[in-house]
Structures are given as structure tokens and as C-alpha cells.
Amino acid sequence: MENMIVIKGLSKAYKNNILFQNMDFQVKKGEICGIIDRNGFGKSVLLKMICGLVLPDEGEIEVDGEEVTDGRFPQNIGVILDCAGR
């Protein structure tokens, strides 16, 4: 089965706080994936990077075979990001 999301060597840090370091990850087309962790551990940042809203410090992200770059929202993806409590 073909991959829908491919992440290679992803790294991201904010103010000396490393969220991801050399992360590899893939989700196949039709597969359902959940991301679970405590508050402040980078779940929303990861989703924003997959959508092209935040750039990684290092690494590559592909959605449906197209590389995600600065300011370019992938065509075959939809997301709702919660900002409750802000």
C-alpha cells in the first residue's frame, strides 16, 4: 500500500526544548493514526508541520507524494487545529 504521509529525519526545537530529533514516520493511505502524549510535547506542532504551517529545523515531509514546503498547504489534507483556552 502506498504512503500518504512520509516524514524523514524530522527535527524541531523551540527555545532549547527539543520536540523531535531525527524522527522517521509514515502513514499509509487509508490507515488511521492517532498521536497521543501529554500537553506541550509537540502534537500540534507536528500537525502544523505536516500542513506546512510550521517549518521543521531539519528533515523532509511528504504528503501524497508531494514535499511540504514553506506556506504550501498540501492539496489532499484537511485539519482542524484546536486553540481552546488561548
N, CA, C and O atoms as a GROMACS GRO file, in nm:
protein
  344
    1MET      N    1   0.084  -0.119   0.000
    1MET     CA    2   0.000   0.000   0.000
    1MET      C    3   0.089   0.125   0.000
    1MET      O    4   0.193   0.127   0.065
    2GLU      N    5   0.047   0.225  -0.072
    2GLU     CA    6   0.122   0.350  -0.087
    2GLU      C    7   0.112   0.436   0.039
    2GLU      O    8   0.010   0.435   0.109
    3ASN      N    9   0.219   0.512   0.068
    3ASN     CA   10   0.220   0.601   0.184
    3ASN      C   11   0.150   0.733   0.153
    3ASN      O   12   0.166   0.788   0.044
    4MET      N   13   0.073   0.783   0.248
    4MET     CA   14   0.008   0.913   0.238
    4MET      C   15   0.096   1.021   0.302
    4MET      O   16   0.109   1.131   0.248
    5ILE      N   17   0.157   0.988   0.418
    5ILE     CA   18   0.244   1.082   0.488
    5ILE      C   19   0.377   1.013   0.512
    5ILE      O   20   0.382   0.902   0.565
    6VAL      N   21   0.486   1.080   0.472
    6VAL     CA   22   0.620   1.028   0.496
    6VAL      C   23   0.702   1.138   0.562
    6VAL      O   24   0.710   1.249   0.509
    7ILE      N   25   0.761   1.108   0.677
    7ILE     CA   26   0.846   1.201   0.750
    7ILE      C   27   0.983   1.136   0.762
    7ILE      O   28   0.995   1.022   0.808
    8LYS      N   29   1.087   1.210   0.722
    8LYS     CA   30   1.224   1.157   0.724
    8LYS      C   31   1.316   1.255   0.796
    8LYS      O   32   1.327   1.371   0.756
    9GLY      N   33   1.381   1.209   0.901
    9GLY     CA   34   1.482   1.289   0.969
    9GLY      C   35   1.432   1.419   1.028
    9GLY      O   36   1.506   1.517   1.032
   10LEU      N   37   1.308   1.422   1.074
   10LEU     CA   38   1.245   1.545   1.122
   10LEU      C   39   1.301   1.586   1.258
   10LEU      O   40   1.307   1.506   1.351
   11SER      N   41   1.341   1.712   1.268
   11SER     CA   42   1.387   1.770   1.394
   11SER      C   43   1.323   1.906   1.411
   11SER      O   44   1.310   1.983   1.315
   12LYS      N   45   1.283   1.937   1.536
   12LYS     CA   46   1.225   2.068   1.567
   12LYS      C   47   1.250   2.099   1.714
   12LYS      O   48   1.229   2.015   1.801
   13ALA      N   49   1.294   2.221   1.740
   13ALA     CA   50   1.317   2.266   1.877
   13ALA      C   51   1.265   2.409   1.891
   13ALA      O   52   1.269   2.488   1.796
   14TYR      N   53   1.217   2.441   2.011
   14TYR     CA   54   1.176   2.576   2.047
   14TYR      C   55   1.249   2.614   2.176
   14TYR      O   56   1.234   2.545   2.277
   15LYS      N   57   1.327   2.722   2.172
   15LYS     CA   58   1.394   2.774   2.291
   15LYS      C   59   1.465   2.664   2.370
   15LYS      O   60   1.438   2.646   2.489
   16ASN      N   61   1.553   2.590   2.306
   16ASN     CA   62   1.632   2.483   2.367
   16ASN      C   63   1.547   2.364   2.414
   16ASN      O   64   1.598   2.276   2.483
   17ASN      N   65   1.420   2.360   2.377
   17ASN     CA   66   1.333   2.246   2.410
   17ASN      C   67   1.318   2.162   2.283
   17ASN      O   68   1.249   2.203   2.190
   18ILE      N   69   1.381   2.046   2.280
   18ILE     CA   70   1.376   1.959   2.162
   18ILE      C   71   1.244   1.883   2.161
   18ILE      O   72   1.218   1.803   2.251
   19LEU      N   73   1.162   1.908   2.059
   19LEU     CA   74   1.035   1.837   2.044
   19LEU      C   75   1.054   1.708   1.965
   19LEU      O   76   0.999   1.604   2.002
   20PHE      N   77   1.131   1.714   1.856
   20PHE     CA   78   1.157   1.600   1.770
   20PHE      C   79   1.303   1.602   1.730
   20PHE      O   80   1.359   1.708   1.702
   21GLN      N   81   1.364   1.484   1.727
   21GLN     CA   82   1.503   1.475   1.685
   21GLN      C   83   1.520   1.354   1.595
   21GLN      O   84   1.511   1.239   1.640
   22ASN      N   85   1.545   1.380   1.468
   22ASN     CA   86   1.569   1.276   1.368
   22ASN      C   87   1.455   1.172   1.364
   22ASN      O   88   1.480   1.052   1.364
   23MET      N   89   1.332   1.221   1.360
   23MET     CA   90   1.214   1.135   1.362
   23MET      C   91   1.179   1.087   1.222
   23MET      O   92   1.176   1.166   1.127
   24ASP      N   93   1.152   0.959   1.210
   24ASP     CA   94   1.100   0.899   1.086
   24ASP      C   95   0.962   0.843   1.117
   24ASP      O   96   0.940   0.785   1.223
   25PHE      N   97   0.868   0.861   1.022
   25PHE     CA   98   0.730   0.824   1.048
   25PHE      C   99   0.658   0.813   0.914
   25PHE      O  100   0.685   0.891   0.823
   26GLN      N  101   0.568   0.718   0.902
   26GLN     CA  102   0.489   0.710   0.779
   26GLN      C  103   0.350   0.656   0.810
   26GLN      O  104   0.330   0.575   0.900
   27VAL      N  105   0.255   0.706   0.732
   27VAL     CA  106   0.116   0.662   0.741
   27VAL      C  107   0.072   0.621   0.601
   27VAL      O  108   0.084   0.699   0.507
   28LYS      N  109   0.022   0.501   0.589
   28LYS     CA  110  -0.022   0.450   0.458
   28LYS      C  111  -0.160   0.505   0.424
   28LYS      O  112  -0.238   0.539   0.514
   29LYS      N  113  -0.190   0.515   0.295
   29LYS     CA  114  -0.323   0.559   0.251
   29LYS      C  115  -0.429   0.469   0.311
   29LYS      O  116  -0.416   0.346   0.309
   30GLY      N  117  -0.534   0.529   0.365
   30GLY     CA  118  -0.644   0.455   0.424
   30GLY      C  119  -0.621   0.416   0.569
   30GLY      O  120  -0.714   0.369   0.635
   31GLU      N  121  -0.501   0.434   0.620
   31GLU     CA  122  -0.468   0.399   0.758
   31GLU      C  123  -0.512   0.511   0.851
   31GLU      O  124  -0.503   0.628   0.816
   32ILE      N  125  -0.559   0.475   0.969
   32ILE     CA  126  -0.598   0.572   1.071
   32ILE      C  127  -0.489   0.573   1.177
   32ILE      O  128  -0.447   0.467   1.225
   33CYS      N  129  -0.444   0.692   1.213
   33CYS     CA  130  -0.332   0.706   1.307
   33CYS      C  131  -0.370   0.806   1.415
   33CYS      O  132  -0.425   0.912   1.385
   34GLY      N  133  -0.341   0.775   1.539
   34GLY     CA  134  -0.363   0.867   1.650
   34GLY      C  135  -0.230   0.909   1.709
   34GLY      O  136  -0.136   0.829   1.714
   35ILE      N  137  -0.221   1.032   1.754
   35ILE     CA  138  -0.100   1.083   1.818
   35ILE      C  139  -0.137   1.120   1.961
   35ILE      O  140  -0.218   1.210   1.984
   36ILE      N  141  -0.077   1.050   2.056
   36ILE     CA  142  -0.113   1.066   2.197
   36ILE      C  143   0.012   1.100   2.278
   36ILE      O  144   0.114   1.032   2.266
   37ASP      N  145   0.003   1.204   2.360
   37ASP     CA  146   0.108   1.240   2.455
   37ASP      C  147   0.055   1.349   2.545
   37ASP      O  148  -0.058   1.395   2.528
   38ARG      N  149   0.134   1.391   2.640
   38ARG     CA  150   0.093   1.496   2.734
   38ARG      C  151   0.097   1.633   2.667
   38ARG      O  152   0.152   1.649   2.558
   39ASN      N  153   0.038   1.731   2.734
   39ASN     CA  154   0.041   1.870   2.686
   39ASN      C  155   0.185   1.918   2.674
   39ASN      O  156   0.269   1.890   2.759
   40GLY      N  157   0.211   1.993   2.567
   40GLY     CA  158   0.342   2.054   2.548
   40GLY      C  159   0.448   1.964   2.488
   40GLY      O  160   0.565   2.001   2.487
   41PHE      N  161   0.411   1.846   2.439
   41PHE     CA  162   0.508   1.753   2.384
   41PHE      C  163   0.515   1.754   2.232
   41PHE      O  164   0.584   1.670   2.174
   42GLY      N  165   0.444   1.847   2.165
   42GLY     CA  166   0.464   1.868   2.022
   42GLY      C  167   0.362   1.808   1.927
   42GLY      O  168   0.386   1.807   1.806
   43LYS      N  169   0.250   1.759   1.977
   43LYS     CA  170   0.149   1.700   1.887
   43LYS      C  171   0.097   1.804   1.787
   43LYS      O  172   0.093   1.777   1.667
   44SER      N  173   0.059   1.919   1.836
   44SER     CA  174   0.007   2.024   1.747
   44SER      C  175   0.115   2.077   1.653
   44SER      O  176   0.087   2.108   1.537
   45VAL      N  177   0.237   2.087   1.702
   45VAL     CA  178   0.348   2.132   1.618
   45VAL      C  179   0.370   2.033   1.504
   45VAL      O  180   0.393   2.073   1.390
   46LEU      N  181   0.362   1.904   1.534
   46LEU     CA  182   0.378   1.802   1.430
   46LEU      C  183   0.270   1.817   1.323
   46LEU      O  184   0.300   1.813   1.204
   47LEU      N  185   0.145   1.834   1.365
   47LEU     CA  186   0.036   1.852   1.268
   47LEU      C  187   0.055   1.979   1.186
   47LEU      O  188   0.029   1.979   1.065
   48LYS      N  189   0.100   2.086   1.249
   48LYS     CA  190   0.126   2.211   1.177
   48LYS      C  191   0.239   2.195   1.076
   48LYS      O  192   0.235   2.254   0.968
   49MET      N  193   0.339   2.115   1.109
   49MET     CA  194   0.448   2.089   1.014
   49MET      C  195   0.399   2.006   0.897
   49MET      O  196   0.438   2.030   0.783
   50ILE      N  197   0.314   1.907   0.922
   50ILE     CA  198   0.258   1.825   0.814
   50ILE      C  199   0.175   1.911   0.720
   50ILE      O  200   0.169   1.884   0.600
   51CYS      N  201   0.110   2.014   0.774
   51CYS     CA  202   0.028   2.105   0.692
   51CYS      C  203   0.107   2.217   0.628
   51CYS      O  204   0.053   2.292   0.547
   52GLY      N  205   0.235   2.231   0.661
   52GLY     CA  206   0.317   2.337   0.602
   52GLY      C  207   0.302   2.470   0.672
   52GLY      O  208   0.350   2.572   0.621
   53LEU      N  209   0.238   2.473   0.788
   53LEU     CA  210   0.219   2.599   0.862
   53LEU      C  211   0.340   2.632   0.948
   53LEU      O  212   0.361   2.748   0.982
   54VAL      N  213   0.418   2.532   0.985
   54VAL     CA  214   0.541   2.547   1.063
   54VAL      C  215   0.649   2.467   0.991
   54VAL      O  216   0.624   2.354   0.949
   55LEU      N  217   0.767   2.524   0.978
   55LEU     CA  218   0.877   2.455   0.913
   55LEU      C  219   0.960   2.376   1.013
   55LEU      O  220   0.984   2.423   1.124
   56PRO      N  221   1.004   2.257   0.974
   56PRO     CA  222   1.096   2.183   1.062
   56PRO      C  223   1.234   2.247   1.059
   56PRO      O  224   1.269   2.316   0.964
   57ASP      N  225   1.313   2.224   1.164
   57ASP     CA  226   1.452   2.269   1.163
   57ASP      C  227   1.534   2.184   1.066
   57ASP      O  228   1.624   2.235   0.999
   58GLU      N  229   1.502   2.056   1.060
   58GLU     CA  230   1.568   1.963   0.969
   58GLU      C  231   1.468   1.858   0.926
   58GLU      O  232   1.367   1.835   0.994
   59GLY      N  233   1.495   1.793   0.814
   59GLY     CA  234   1.414   1.681   0.770
   59GLY      C  235   1.319   1.716   0.657
   59GLY      O  236   1.310   1.830   0.613
   60GLU      N  237   1.247   1.612   0.612
   60GLU     CA  238   1.155   1.625   0.500
   60GLU      C  239   1.019   1.569   0.538
   60GLU      O  240   1.007   1.473   0.614
   61ILE      N  241   0.915   1.631   0.482
   61ILE     CA  242   0.779   1.583   0.499
   61ILE      C  243   0.714   1.576   0.362
   61ILE      O  244   0.720   1.673   0.285
   62GLU      N  245   0.654   1.462   0.331
   62GLU     CA  246   0.580   1.446   0.205
   62GLU      C  247   0.437   1.407   0.238
   62GLU      O  248   0.412   1.324   0.326
   63VAL      N  249   0.343   1.467   0.166
   63VAL     CA  250   0.202   1.431   0.178
   63VAL      C  251   0.154   1.393   0.038
   63VAL      O  252   0.158   1.475  -0.054
   64ASP      N  253   0.110   1.270   0.025
   64ASP     CA  254   0.061   1.217  -0.103
   64ASP      C  255   0.164   1.238  -0.215
   64ASP      O  256   0.129   1.274  -0.327
   65GLY      N  257   0.291   1.214  -0.182
   65GLY     CA  258   0.398   1.221  -0.281
   65GLY      C  259   0.455   1.359  -0.308
   65GLY      O  260   0.549   1.371  -0.386
   66GLU      N  261   0.399   1.463  -0.246
   66GLU     CA  262   0.448   1.600  -0.267
   66GLU      C  263   0.516   1.651  -0.142
   66GLU      O  264   0.463   1.637  -0.032
   67GLU      N  265   0.636   1.710  -0.159
   67GLU     CA  266   0.708   1.765  -0.045
   67GLU      C  267   0.636   1.888   0.010
   67GLU      O  268   0.593   1.975  -0.066
   68VAL      N  269   0.625   1.893   0.141
   68VAL     CA  270   0.563   2.008   0.209
   68VAL      C  271   0.671   2.114   0.226
   68VAL      O  272   0.776   2.088   0.284
   69THR      N  273   0.644   2.234   0.175
   69THR     CA  274   0.739   2.344   0.185
   69THR      C  275   0.672   2.464   0.248
   69THR      O  276   0.551   2.462   0.274
   70ASP      N  277   0.748   2.566   0.272
   70ASP     CA  278   0.702   2.688   0.339
   70ASP      C  279   0.577   2.747   0.274
   70ASP      O  280   0.578   2.782   0.156
   71GLY      N  281   0.470   2.759   0.352
   71GLY     CA  282   0.350   2.826   0.307
   71GLY      C  283   0.267   2.750   0.204
   71GLY      O  284   0.173   2.807   0.149
   72ARG      N  285   0.299   2.626   0.177
   72ARG     CA  286   0.226   2.549   0.077
   72ARG      C  287   0.149   2.437   0.146
   72ARG      O  288   0.206   2.335   0.183
   73PHE      N  289   0.020   2.456   0.161
   73PHE     CA  290  -0.066   2.358   0.226
   73PHE      C  291  -0.090   2.242   0.129
   73PHE      O  292  -0.133   2.265   0.016
   74PRO      N  293  -0.064   2.118   0.172
   74PRO     CA  294  -0.085   2.003   0.082
   74PRO      C  295  -0.229   1.995   0.031
   74PRO      O  296  -0.322   2.026   0.105
   75GLN      N  297  -0.247   1.954  -0.093
   75GLN     CA  298  -0.379   1.951  -0.155
   75GLN      C  299  -0.472   1.847  -0.095
   75GLN      O  300  -0.591   1.874  -0.080
   76ASN      N  301  -0.422   1.731  -0.060
   76ASN     CA  302  -0.508   1.620  -0.017
   76ASN      C  303  -0.509   1.601   0.134
   76ASN      O  304  -0.499   1.488   0.182
   77ILE      N  305  -0.522   1.711   0.208
   77ILE     CA  306  -0.523   1.700   0.353
   77ILE      C  307  -0.619   1.803   0.411
   77ILE      O  308  -0.634   1.913   0.358
   78GLY      N  309  -0.684   1.766   0.518
   78GLY     CA  310  -0.770   1.858   0.592
   78GLY      C  311  -0.736   1.847   0.739
   78GLY      O  312  -0.702   1.739   0.787
   79VAL      N  313  -0.745   1.957   0.810
   79VAL     CA  314  -0.708   1.955   0.952
   79VAL      C  315  -0.788   2.059   1.028
   79VAL      O  316  -0.819   2.166   0.975
   80ILE      N  317  -0.821   2.027   1.151
   80ILE     CA  318  -0.882   2.122   1.243
   80ILE      C  319  -0.790   2.129   1.363
   80ILE      O  320  -0.774   2.031   1.435
   81LEU      N  321  -0.730   2.244   1.386
   81LEU     CA  322  -0.637   2.263   1.499
   81LEU      C  323  -0.712   2.336   1.609
   81LEU      O  324  -0.767   2.444   1.586
   82ASP      N  325  -0.712   2.279   1.727
   82ASP     CA  326  -0.783   2.337   1.841
   82ASP      C  327  -0.698   2.442   1.908
   82ASP      O  328  -0.579   2.421   1.930
   83CYS      N  329  -0.758   2.555   1.940
   83CYS     CA  330  -0.687   2.659   2.015
   83CYS      C  331  -0.766   2.697   2.139
   83CYS      O  332  -0.764   2.813   2.181
   84ALA      N  333  -0.834   2.602   2.197
   84ALA     CA  334  -0.914   2.625   2.318
   84ALA      C  335  -0.824   2.669   2.432
   84ALA      O  336  -0.712   2.620   2.447
   85GLY      N  337  -0.874   2.760   2.512
   85GLY     CA  338  -0.800   2.806   2.629
   85GLY      C  339  -0.697   2.912   2.600
   85GLY      O  340  -0.618   2.946   2.688
   86ARG      N  341  -0.697   2.966   2.481
   86ARG     CA  342  -0.597   3.069   2.447
   86ARG      C  343  -0.665   3.200   2.421
   86ARG      O  344  -0.599   3.299   2.391
   0.00000   0.00000   0.00000
